[in-house]
Amino acid sequence: MTGYLTTHVLDTARGCPASGLRIELFRIEGETRTALRTLTTNADGRTDEQILPAAEFSLGTYELVFHAGDYLTASGTPPEDPRFLDIIPIRFGMSEASHYHVPLLLSPFGYSTYRGS
């Protein structure tokens, strides 16, 4: 079995998927942070393709960067100066070849994540 990576972003304040949220994926090796891809969530709060597909999967440490501030502004959330949540980095390890699902539950003043299925 080969691994792959997906996500799902839900806007818990509005009670809907977070559509149009930009996500970046980085591979972390020591102090080196390498950009692998940038995707945007669709109407279901998911990306149209796997964030890290099986053909490119490799064990190691990664970081997903969720551009929450831009999404919150676009969705009509009144901005603070500075915005409480703007860029949300989530660093995690993938230690086995399996499906890694790293969802984000988002509101203007808090977020949570977990290893999903």
N, CA, C and O atoms as CSV, one atom per row, in Angstrom:
chain,resi,resn,atom,element,x,y,z
A,1,MET,N,N,0.840,-1.195,0.000
A,1,MET,CA,C,0.000,0.000,0.000
A,1,MET,C,C,0.874,1.244,0.000
A,1,MET,O,O,1.886,1.308,0.698
A,2,THR,N,N,0.477,2.211,-0.778
A,2,THR,CA,C,1.195,3.471,-0.853
A,2,THR,C,C,0.396,4.539,-0.129
A,2,THR,O,O,-0.835,4.512,-0.132
A,3,GLY,N,N,1.092,5.477,0.490
A,3,GLY,CA,C,0.420,6.529,1.231
A,3,GLY,C,C,0.021,7.700,0.366
A,3,GLY,O,O,0.458,7.833,-0.777
A,4,TYR,N,N,-0.819,8.551,0.936
A,4,TYR,CA,C,-1.199,9.805,0.302
A,4,TYR,C,C,-1.769,10.728,1.384
A,4,TYR,O,O,-2.044,10.290,2.502
A,5,LEU,N,N,-1.944,12.010,1.042
A,5,LEU,CA,C,-2.354,13.023,2.004
A,5,LEU,C,C,-3.553,13.805,1.482
A,5,LEU,O,O,-3.579,14.238,0.330
A,6,THR,N,N,-4.558,13.979,2.366
A,6,THR,CA,C,-5.728,14.789,2.034
A,6,THR,C,C,-6.066,15.704,3.208
A,6,THR,O,O,-5.521,15.562,4.303
A,7,THR,N,N,-6.973,16.642,2.959
A,7,THR,CA,C,-7.479,17.521,4.012
A,7,THR,C,C,-8.939,17.850,3.741
A,7,THR,O,O,-9.473,17.550,2.673
A,8,HIS,N,N,-9.564,18.463,4.714
A,8,HIS,CA,C,-10.947,18.941,4.610
A,8,HIS,C,C,-11.030,20.118,5.571
A,8,HIS,O,O,-10.661,19.983,6.738
A,9,VAL,N,N,-11.502,21.259,5.112
A,9,VAL,CA,C,-11.579,22.446,5.960
A,9,VAL,C,C,-13.045,22.820,6.150
A,9,VAL,O,O,-13.779,23.033,5.186
A,10,LEU,N,N,-13.454,22.893,7.413
A,10,LEU,CA,C,-14.821,23.274,7.749
A,10,LEU,C,C,-14.814,24.583,8.525
A,10,LEU,O,O,-14.031,24.761,9.458
A,11,ASP,N,N,-15.686,25.487,8.134
A,11,ASP,CA,C,-15.857,26.768,8.808
A,11,ASP,C,C,-16.903,26.543,9.903
A,11,ASP,O,O,-18.102,26.539,9.625
A,12,THR,N,N,-16.457,26.359,11.128
A,12,THR,CA,C,-17.378,26.025,12.215
A,12,THR,C,C,-18.208,27.231,12.667
A,12,THR,O,O,-19.263,27.048,13.274
A,13,ALA,N,N,-17.765,28.440,12.391
A,13,ALA,CA,C,-18.533,29.632,12.756
A,13,ALA,C,C,-19.749,29.795,11.837
A,13,ALA,O,O,-20.816,30.223,12.276
A,14,ARG,N,N,-19.576,29.455,10.579
A,14,ARG,CA,C,-20.661,29.602,9.603
A,14,ARG,C,C,-21.391,28.281,9.367
A,14,ARG,O,O,-22.460,28.263,8.757
A,15,GLY,N,N,-20.822,27.181,9.846
A,15,GLY,CA,C,-21.457,25.885,9.690
A,15,GLY,C,C,-21.457,25.363,8.269
A,15,GLY,O,O,-22.452,24.810,7.800
A,16,CYS,N,N,-20.312,25.546,7.569
A,16,CYS,CA,C,-20.237,25.107,6.173
A,16,CYS,C,C,-18.794,24.786,5.801
A,16,CYS,O,O,-17.868,25.130,6.536
A,17,PRO,N,N,-18.600,24.128,4.659
A,17,PRO,CA,C,-17.235,23.904,4.187
A,17,PRO,C,C,-16.560,25.246,3.885
A,17,PRO,O,O,-17.223,26.212,3.505
A,18,ALA,N,N,-15.258,25.294,4.056
A,18,ALA,CA,C,-14.484,26.505,3.775
A,18,ALA,C,C,-14.011,26.450,2.321
A,18,ALA,O,O,-12.978,25.855,2.015
A,19,SER,N,N,-14.765,27.066,1.453
A,19,SER,CA,C,-14.473,27.078,0.021
A,19,SER,C,C,-13.533,28.229,-0.321
A,19,SER,O,O,-13.686,29.335,0.196
A,20,GLY,N,N,-12.557,27.966,-1.195
A,20,GLY,CA,C,-11.648,29.013,-1.655
A,20,GLY,C,C,-10.498,29.303,-0.720
A,20,GLY,O,O,-9.880,30.363,-0.821
A,21,LEU,N,N,-10.188,28.385,0.194
A,21,LEU,CA,C,-9.088,28.584,1.144
A,21,LEU,C,C,-7.794,28.020,0.539
A,21,LEU,O,O,-7.736,26.853,0.150
A,22,ARG,N,N,-6.781,28.851,0.467
A,22,ARG,CA,C,-5.494,28.443,-0.105
A,22,ARG,C,C,-4.700,27.645,0.923
A,22,ARG,O,O,-4.629,28.008,2.097
A,23,ILE,N,N,-4.098,26.540,0.451
A,23,ILE,CA,C,-3.297,25.649,1.298
A,23,ILE,C,C,-1.966,25.390,0.605
A,23,ILE,O,O,-1.924,25.106,-0.592
A,24,GLU,N,N,-0.889,25.490,1.360
A,24,GLU,CA,C,0.438,25.162,0.839
A,24,GLU,C,C,0.968,23.940,1.575
A,24,GLU,O,O,0.712,23.767,2.767
A,25,LEU,N,N,1.704,23.098,0.869
A,25,LEU,CA,C,2.353,21.935,1.469
A,25,LEU,C,C,3.860,22.092,1.364
A,25,LEU,O,O,4.394,22.400,0.298
A,26,PHE,N,N,4.545,21.874,2.491
A,26,PHE,CA,C,5.998,21.930,2.554
A,26,PHE,C,C,6.534,20.618,3.108
A,26,PHE,O,O,5.895,19.991,3.952
A,27,ARG,N,N,7.697,20.205,2.638
A,27,ARG,CA,C,8.429,19.086,3.233
A,27,ARG,C,C,9.503,19.701,4.125
A,27,ARG,O,O,10.194,20.636,3.721
A,28,ILE,N,N,9.641,19.170,5.342
A,28,ILE,CA,C,10.607,19.683,6.313
A,28,ILE,C,C,11.729,18.665,6.466
A,28,ILE,O,O,11.482,17.507,6.803
A,29,GLU,N,N,12.954,19.098,6.219
A,29,GLU,CA,C,14.136,18.242,6.414
A,29,GLU,C,C,15.163,19.064,7.179
A,29,GLU,O,O,15.854,19.906,6.606
A,30,GLY,N,N,15.256,18.806,8.494
A,30,GLY,CA,C,16.132,19.612,9.345
A,30,GLY,C,C,15.623,21.040,9.359
A,30,GLY,O,O,14.475,21.289,9.726
A,31,GLU,N,N,16.467,21.977,8.961
A,31,GLU,CA,C,16.082,23.389,8.898
A,31,GLU,C,C,15.590,23.786,7.510
A,31,GLU,O,O,15.248,24.946,7.280
A,32,THR,N,N,15.554,22.825,6.583
A,32,THR,CA,C,15.135,23.121,5.212
A,32,THR,C,C,13.643,22.888,5.046
A,32,THR,O,O,13.117,21.837,5.409
A,33,ARG,N,N,12.982,23.876,4.497
A,33,ARG,CA,C,11.534,23.836,4.262
A,33,ARG,C,C,11.316,23.999,2.754
A,33,ARG,O,O,11.542,25.075,2.201
A,34,THR,N,N,10.873,22.916,2.093
A,34,THR,CA,C,10.734,22.903,0.641
A,34,THR,C,C,9.259,22.929,0.244
A,34,THR,O,O,8.484,22.066,0.656
A,35,ALA,N,N,8.879,23.918,-0.555
A,35,ALA,CA,C,7.499,24.018,-1.038
A,35,ALA,C,C,7.243,22.920,-2.057
A,35,ALA,O,O,8.021,22.741,-2.994
A,36,LEU,N,N,6.144,22.180,-1.874
A,36,LEU,CA,C,5.800,21.093,-2.788
A,36,LEU,C,C,4.616,21.444,-3.674
A,36,LEU,O,O,4.632,21.133,-4.865
A,37,ARG,N,N,3.599,22.079,-3.128
A,37,ARG,CA,C,2.437,22.447,-3.949
A,37,ARG,C,C,1.535,23.412,-3.207
A,37,ARG,O,O,1.580,23.538,-1.983
A,38,THR,N,N,0.710,24.089,-3.999
A,38,THR,CA,C,-0.307,25.000,-3.477
A,38,THR,C,C,-1.636,24.608,-4.109
A,38,THR,O,O,-1.734,24.448,-5.325
A,39,LEU,N,N,-2.649,24.454,-3.278
A,39,LEU,CA,C,-3.988,24.073,-3.733
A,39,LEU,C,C,-5.016,24.986,-3.074
A,39,LEU,O,O,-4.703,25.694,-2.117
A,40,THR,N,N,-6.228,24.967,-3.583
A,40,THR,CA,C,-7.328,25.743,-3.019
A,40,THR,C,C,-8.511,24.814,-2.796
A,40,THR,O,O,-8.785,23.938,-3.617
A,41,THR,N,N,-9.205,25.006,-1.691
A,41,THR,CA,C,-10.355,24.150,-1.395
A,41,THR,C,C,-11.517,24.460,-2.338
A,41,THR,O,O,-11.707,25.590,-2.786
A,42,ASN,N,N,-12.283,23.408,-2.617
A,42,ASN,CA,C,-13.453,23.532,-3.491
A,42,ASN,C,C,-14.710,23.820,-2.648
A,42,ASN,O,O,-14.603,24.132,-1.462
A,43,ALA,N,N,-15.874,23.717,-3.252
A,43,ALA,CA,C,-17.132,24.030,-2.565
A,43,ALA,C,C,-17.409,23.104,-1.388
A,43,ALA,O,O,-18.190,23.445,-0.500
A,44,ASP,N,N,-16.773,21.932,-1.376
A,44,ASP,CA,C,-16.940,20.978,-0.275
A,44,ASP,C,C,-15.860,21.141,0.799
A,44,ASP,O,O,-15.824,20.367,1.756
A,45,GLY,N,N,-14.978,22.142,0.651
A,45,GLY,CA,C,-13.912,22.353,1.621
A,45,GLY,C,C,-12.749,21.384,1.463
A,45,GLY,O,O,-11.894,21.287,2.344
A,46,ARG,N,N,-12.713,20.673,0.354
A,46,ARG,CA,C,-11.642,19.707,0.058
A,46,ARG,C,C,-10.867,20.205,-1.154
A,46,ARG,O,O,-11.322,21.109,-1.854
A,47,THR,N,N,-9.717,19.628,-1.402
A,47,THR,CA,C,-8.987,19.951,-2.621
A,47,THR,C,C,-9.445,18.995,-3.722
A,47,THR,O,O,-9.856,17.870,-3.440
A,48,ASP,N,N,-9.375,19.441,-4.966
A,48,ASP,CA,C,-9.822,18.615,-6.088
A,48,ASP,C,C,-8.925,17.408,-6.321
A,48,ASP,O,O,-9.335,16.438,-6.957
A,49,GLU,N,N,-7.723,17.468,-5.814
A,49,GLU,CA,C,-6.794,16.341,-5.924
A,49,GLU,C,C,-6.133,16.117,-4.576
A,49,GLU,O,O,-6.189,16.977,-3.698
A,50,GLN,N,N,-5.513,14.968,-4.417
A,50,GLN,CA,C,-4.803,14.695,-3.169
A,50,GLN,C,C,-3.691,15.731,-2.994
A,50,GLN,O,O,-3.043,16.127,-3.963
A,51,ILE,N,N,-3.482,16.160,-1.767
A,51,ILE,CA,C,-2.442,17.157,-1.509
A,51,ILE,C,C,-1.066,16.564,-1.798
A,51,ILE,O,O,-0.210,17.219,-2.393
A,52,LEU,N,N,-0.867,15.346,-1.382
A,52,LEU,CA,C,0.355,14.611,-1.707
A,52,LEU,C,C,-0.094,13.257,-2.255
A,52,LEU,O,O,-0.440,12.360,-1.485
A,53,PRO,N,N,-0.091,13.105,-3.583
A,53,PRO,CA,C,-0.576,11.862,-4.171
A,53,PRO,C,C,0.386,10.698,-3.946
A,53,PRO,O,O,1.558,10.890,-3.623
A,54,ALA,N,N,-0.133,9.503,-4.124
A,54,ALA,CA,C,0.638,8.277,-3.886
A,54,ALA,C,C,1.950,8.262,-4.671
A,54,ALA,O,O,2.967,7.794,-4.157
A,55,ALA,N,N,1.944,8.758,-5.888
A,55,ALA,CA,C,3.149,8.733,-6.724
A,55,ALA,C,C,4.274,9.598,-6.153
A,55,ALA,O,O,5.442,9.391,-6.480
A,56,GLU,N,N,3.930,10.560,-5.307
A,56,GLU,CA,C,4.924,11.477,-4.729
A,56,GLU,C,C,5.113,11.270,-3.232
A,56,GLU,O,O,5.893,11.980,-2.597
A,57,PHE,N,N,4.405,10.303,-2.671
A,57,PHE,CA,C,4.432,10.092,-1.225
A,57,PHE,C,C,5.811,9.652,-0.743
A,57,PHE,O,O,6.474,8.831,-1.378
A,58,SER,N,N,6.223,10.206,0.379
A,58,SER,CA,C,7.471,9.833,1.032
A,58,SER,C,C,7.287,10.053,2.530
A,58,SER,O,O,6.675,11.032,2.955
A,59,LEU,N,N,7.820,9.139,3.313
A,59,LEU,CA,C,7.756,9.310,4.769
A,59,LEU,C,C,8.541,10.551,5.160
A,59,LEU,O,O,9.472,10.949,4.461
A,60,GLY,N,N,8.167,11.161,6.278
A,60,GLY,CA,C,8.903,12.324,6.739
A,60,GLY,C,C,8.018,13.340,7.431
A,60,GLY,O,O,6.876,13.060,7.795
A,61,THR,N,N,8.575,14.520,7.602
A,61,THR,CA,C,7.892,15.616,8.278
A,61,THR,C,C,7.409,16.615,7.233
A,61,THR,O,O,8.133,16.975,6.305
A,62,TYR,N,N,6.168,17.050,7.412
A,62,TYR,CA,C,5.536,17.962,6.464
A,62,TYR,C,C,4.858,19.089,7.225
A,62,TYR,O,O,4.666,19.025,8.439
A,63,GLU,N,N,4.501,20.121,6.473
A,63,GLU,CA,C,3.758,21.233,7.051
A,63,GLU,C,C,2.691,21.678,6.056
A,63,GLU,O,O,2.985,21.967,4.897
A,64,LEU,N,N,1.466,21.726,6.524
A,64,LEU,CA,C,0.379,22.332,5.766
A,64,LEU,C,C,0.207,23.752,6.285
A,64,LEU,O,O,0.166,23.969,7.496
A,65,VAL,N,N,0.108,24.707,5.392
A,65,VAL,CA,C,-0.089,26.105,5.766
A,65,VAL,C,C,-1.437,26.540,5.201
A,65,VAL,O,O,-1.630,26.610,3.988
A,66,PHE,N,N,-2.357,26.830,6.109
A,66,PHE,CA,C,-3.709,27.236,5.744
A,66,PHE,C,C,-3.785,28.764,5.802
A,66,PHE,O,O,-3.479,29.361,6.834
A,67,HIS,N,N,-4.186,29.390,4.711
A,67,HIS,CA,C,-4.278,30.848,4.645
A,67,HIS,C,C,-5.674,31.272,5.095
A,67,HIS,O,O,-6.520,31.668,4.294
A,68,ALA,N,N,-5.879,31.176,6.400
A,68,ALA,CA,C,-7.185,31.418,7.006
A,68,ALA,C,C,-7.606,32.876,6.928
A,68,ALA,O,O,-8.783,33.157,6.698
A,69,GLY,N,N,-6.689,33.806,7.112
A,69,GLY,CA,C,-7.035,35.227,7.095
A,69,GLY,C,C,-7.658,35.651,5.778
A,69,GLY,O,O,-8.679,36.340,5.767
A,70,ASP,N,N,-7.057,35.248,4.672
A,70,ASP,CA,C,-7.605,35.580,3.353
A,70,ASP,C,C,-9.003,34.980,3.192
A,70,ASP,O,O,-9.913,35.632,2.680
A,71,TYR,N,N,-9.161,33.730,3.634
A,71,TYR,CA,C,-10.472,33.080,3.551
A,71,TYR,C,C,-11.505,33.826,4.407
A,71,TYR,O,O,-12.616,34.095,3.949
A,72,LEU,N,N,-11.139,34.156,5.637
A,72,LEU,CA,C,-12.070,34.842,6.538
A,72,LEU,C,C,-12.490,36.194,5.974
A,72,LEU,O,O,-13.660,36.567,6.057
A,73,THR,N,N,-11.547,36.920,5.407
A,73,THR,CA,C,-11.874,38.204,4.794
A,73,THR,C,C,-12.832,38.012,3.620
A,73,THR,O,O,-13.827,38.728,3.502
A,74,ALA,N,N,-12.531,37.043,2.750
A,74,ALA,CA,C,-13.367,36.784,1.575
A,74,ALA,C,C,-14.764,36.308,1.961
A,74,ALA,O,O,-15.726,36.537,1.226
A,75,SER,N,N,-14.877,35.645,3.115
A,75,SER,CA,C,-16.185,35.134,3.535
A,75,SER,C,C,-16.998,36.169,4.323
A,75,SER,O,O,-18.105,35.879,4.777
A,76,GLY,N,N,-16.441,37.377,4.481
A,76,GLY,CA,C,-17.194,38.448,5.110
A,76,GLY,C,C,-16.986,38.608,6.607
A,76,GLY,O,O,-17.684,39.394,7.247
A,77,THR,N,N,-16.035,37.872,7.173
A,77,THR,CA,C,-15.739,38.025,8.597
A,77,THR,C,C,-15.057,39.378,8.807
A,77,THR,O,O,-14.027,39.646,8.188
A,78,PRO,N,N,-15.609,40.230,9.666
A,78,PRO,CA,C,-14.982,41.540,9.883
A,78,PRO,C,C,-13.526,41.382,10.336
A,78,PRO,O,O,-13.239,40.621,11.261
A,79,PRO,N,N,-12.620,42.096,9.687
A,79,PRO,CA,C,-11.199,41.959,10.037
A,79,PRO,C,C,-10.828,42.747,11.287
A,79,PRO,O,O,-11.364,43.825,11.545
A,80,GLU,N,N,-9.911,42.191,12.048
A,80,GLU,CA,C,-9.272,42.927,13.134
A,80,GLU,C,C,-7.931,43.385,12.584
A,80,GLU,O,O,-7.505,42.934,11.521
A,81,ASP,N,N,-7.272,44.271,13.297
A,81,ASP,CA,C,-5.960,44.728,12.848
A,81,ASP,C,C,-4.966,44.592,13.980
A,81,ASP,O,O,-4.936,45.458,14.855
A,82,PRO,N,N,-4.154,43.553,14.009
A,82,PRO,CA,C,-4.092,42.473,13.024
A,82,PRO,C,C,-5.157,41.410,13.292
A,82,PRO,O,O,-5.721,41.332,14.383
A,83,ARG,N,N,-5.414,40.602,12.280
A,83,ARG,CA,C,-6.392,39.516,12.415
A,83,ARG,C,C,-5.847,38.495,13.414
A,83,ARG,O,O,-4.661,38.166,13.385
A,84,PHE,N,N,-6.721,37.991,14.305
A,84,PHE,CA,C,-6.289,37.022,15.315
A,84,PHE,C,C,-5.708,35.776,14.666
A,84,PHE,O,O,-4.610,35.355,15.031
A,85,LEU,N,N,-6.411,35.177,13.716
A,85,LEU,CA,C,-5.886,34.027,12.962
A,85,LEU,C,C,-5.690,34.447,11.516
A,85,LEU,O,O,-6.627,34.893,10.853
A,86,ASP,N,N,-4.464,34.300,11.037
A,86,ASP,CA,C,-4.161,34.655,9.658
A,86,ASP,C,C,-3.593,33.428,8.947
A,86,ASP,O,O,-4.276,32.807,8.132
A,87,ILE,N,N,-2.370,33.087,9.249
A,87,ILE,CA,C,-1.701,31.919,8.672
A,87,ILE,C,C,-1.667,30.825,9.737
A,87,ILE,O,O,-1.204,31.056,10.853
A,88,ILE,N,N,-2.159,29.633,9.391
A,88,ILE,CA,C,-2.176,28.521,10.339
A,88,ILE,C,C,-1.273,27.409,9.818
A,88,ILE,O,O,-1.649,26.698,8.886
A,89,PRO,N,N,-0.076,27.248,10.411
A,89,PRO,CA,C,0.795,26.143,10.007
A,89,PRO,C,C,0.542,24.915,10.885
A,89,PRO,O,O,0.423,25.028,12.105
A,90,ILE,N,N,0.462,23.766,10.266
A,90,ILE,CA,C,0.322,22.513,11.008
A,90,ILE,C,C,1.446,21.590,10.552
A,90,ILE,O,O,1.461,21.130,9.410
A,91,ARG,N,N,2.378,21.325,11.451
A,91,ARG,CA,C,3.526,20.460,11.152
A,91,ARG,C,C,3.240,19.081,11.716
A,91,ARG,O,O,2.806,18.951,12.860
A,92,PHE,N,N,3.479,18.063,10.922
A,92,PHE,CA,C,3.143,16.694,11.317
A,92,PHE,C,C,4.081,15.716,10.623
A,92,PHE,O,O,4.730,16.052,9.632
A,93,GLY,N,N,4.141,14.510,11.155
A,93,GLY,CA,C,4.983,13.468,10.580
A,93,GLY,C,C,4.157,12.360,9.968
A,93,GLY,O,O,3.076,12.025,10.454
A,94,MET,N,N,4.685,11.794,8.886
A,94,MET,CA,C,4.065,10.625,8.260
A,94,MET,C,C,5.080,9.489,8.350
A,94,MET,O,O,6.108,9.509,7.672
A,95,SER,N,N,4.784,8.504,9.190
A,95,SER,CA,C,5.742,7.457,9.522
A,95,SER,C,C,5.415,6.097,8.924
A,95,SER,O,O,6.147,5.132,9.144
A,96,GLU,N,N,4.334,6.012,8.178
A,96,GLU,CA,C,3.967,4.750,7.545
A,96,GLU,C,C,3.256,5.057,6.235
A,96,GLU,O,O,2.697,6.141,6.067
A,97,ALA,N,N,3.275,4.121,5.320
A,97,ALA,CA,C,2.620,4.298,4.027
A,97,ALA,C,C,1.137,4.020,4.189
A,97,ALA,O,O,0.702,2.874,4.079
A,98,SER,N,N,0.367,5.050,4.449
A,98,SER,CA,C,-1.077,4.914,4.591
A,98,SER,C,C,-1.730,6.251,4.224
A,98,SER,O,O,-1.042,7.205,3.861
A,99,HIS,N,N,-3.040,6.312,4.320
A,99,HIS,CA,C,-3.769,7.541,4.041
A,99,HIS,C,C,-3.675,8.458,5.261
A,99,HIS,O,O,-4.126,8.100,6.349
A,100,TYR,N,N,-3.101,9.615,5.078
A,100,TYR,CA,C,-3.066,10.636,6.126
A,100,TYR,C,C,-4.086,11.702,5.743
A,100,TYR,O,O,-4.045,12.257,4.646
A,101,HIS,N,N,-4.995,11.973,6.663
A,101,HIS,CA,C,-6.016,12.997,6.459
A,101,HIS,C,C,-5.857,13.999,7.595
A,101,HIS,O,O,-6.012,13.647,8.764
A,102,VAL,N,N,-5.549,15.244,7.252
A,102,VAL,CA,C,-5.304,16.288,8.249
A,102,VAL,C,C,-6.337,17.393,8.043
A,102,VAL,O,O,-6.085,18.346,7.306
A,103,PRO,N,N,-7.500,17.271,8.689
A,103,PRO,CA,C,-8.552,18.266,8.527
A,103,PRO,C,C,-8.329,19.485,9.424
A,103,PRO,O,O,-7.574,19.439,10.395
A,104,LEU,N,N,-9.009,20.573,9.069
A,104,LEU,CA,C,-8.948,21.793,9.867
A,104,LEU,C,C,-10.375,22.250,10.143
A,104,LEU,O,O,-11.167,22.445,9.221
A,105,LEU,N,N,-10.689,22.418,11.424
A,105,LEU,CA,C,-11.954,23.017,11.845
A,105,LEU,C,C,-11.626,24.452,12.221
A,105,LEU,O,O,-10.820,24.686,13.122
A,106,LEU,N,N,-12.235,25.410,11.547
A,106,LEU,CA,C,-11.815,26.803,11.613
A,106,LEU,C,C,-12.942,27.734,12.019
A,106,LEU,O,O,-14.080,27.587,11.573
A,107,SER,N,N,-12.609,28.701,12.877
A,107,SER,CA,C,-13.478,29.842,13.162
A,107,SER,C,C,-12.562,31.062,13.261
A,107,SER,O,O,-11.343,30.893,13.291
A,108,PRO,N,N,-13.092,32.268,13.311
A,108,PRO,CA,C,-12.223,33.449,13.369
A,108,PRO,C,C,-11.315,33.498,14.602
A,108,PRO,O,O,-10.289,34.179,14.580
A,109,PHE,N,N,-11.678,32.784,15.680
A,109,PHE,CA,C,-10.909,32.893,16.914
A,109,PHE,C,C,-10.396,31.564,17.445
A,109,PHE,O,O,-9.982,31.478,18.601
A,110,GLY,N,N,-10.419,30.521,16.612
A,110,GLY,CA,C,-9.902,29.238,17.055
A,110,GLY,C,C,-9.913,28.222,15.930
A,110,GLY,O,O,-10.612,28.379,14.929
A,111,TYR,N,N,-9.121,27.175,16.117
A,111,TYR,CA,C,-9.088,26.081,15.152
A,111,TYR,C,C,-8.670,24.815,15.861
A,111,TYR,O,O,-8.108,24.855,16.955
A,112,SER,N,N,-8.951,23.682,15.226
A,112,SER,CA,C,-8.468,22.406,15.732
A,112,SER,C,C,-8.194,21.491,14.547
A,112,SER,O,O,-8.694,21.704,13.443
A,113,THR,N,N,-7.393,20.478,14.804
A,113,THR,CA,C,-7.047,19.500,13.782
A,113,THR,C,C,-6.866,18.158,14.463
A,113,THR,O,O,-6.827,18.069,15.691
A,114,TYR,N,N,-6.757,17.132,13.669
A,114,TYR,CA,C,-6.570,15.776,14.188
A,114,TYR,C,C,-6.176,14.902,13.008
A,114,TYR,O,O,-6.267,15.331,11.858
A,115,ARG,N,N,-5.740,13.685,13.284
A,115,ARG,CA,C,-5.484,12.757,12.187
A,115,ARG,C,C,-6.801,12.040,11.898
A,115,ARG,O,O,-7.278,11.226,12.689
A,116,GLY,N,N,-7.362,12.362,10.760
A,116,GLY,CA,C,-8.644,11.794,10.370
A,116,GLY,C,C,-8.475,10.508,9.582
A,116,GLY,O,O,-7.384,9.947,9.490
A,117,SER,N,N,-9.562,10.068,9.028
A,117,SER,CA,C,-9.531,8.826,8.238
A,117,SER,C,C,-10.154,9.065,6.869
A,117,SER,O,O,-10.224,8.145,6.054
